[in-house]
Amino acid sequence: MPKIPTSVLNESITIQTLSGSSVDDRGLSTATFSDSATSVQCRIEHTRGSELTTDGRTEENDIFIVTMGPDESITPQDRIQWQNNYYDVKVVKNIKDRFGNVFYKEVEMTAGY
């Protein structure tokens, strides 16, 4: 089976998996993440963005599509670290070839929350 060309994968990300949760000193639940894969080669494309005004403040929400190899393990419960920022994984799609083998993965991630 052919592989996705590595010349297309010009970015590097870290995939982080939820490793637990705790309660902070205010009694609020906080999630704890740990690195599950580092230096993952991928392609990142900014697809769209929007601005929301909520309670008098403006929030900017950006959506990116990440293309990565088929062997990477990632789920919608994970998050991505890219350029010192954290992004929530929303959708993971397995893109298959005509024989039904996974050719690459497309991940939709969001920022700005």
HELIX and SHEET records of a PDB file:
SHEET    1   A 7 GLU A  11  VAL A  23  0                                        
SHEET    2   A 7 SER A  29  THR A  54 -1                                        
SHEET    3   A 7 ARG A  57  MET A  68 -1                                        
SHEET    4   A 7 VAL A 102  ALA A 111 -1                                        
SHEET    5   A 7 ASN A  85  LYS A  96 -1                                        
SHEET    6   A 7 ARG A  79  TRP A  82 -1                                        
SHEET    7   A 7 GLU A  11  VAL A  23 -1                                        
END                                                                             
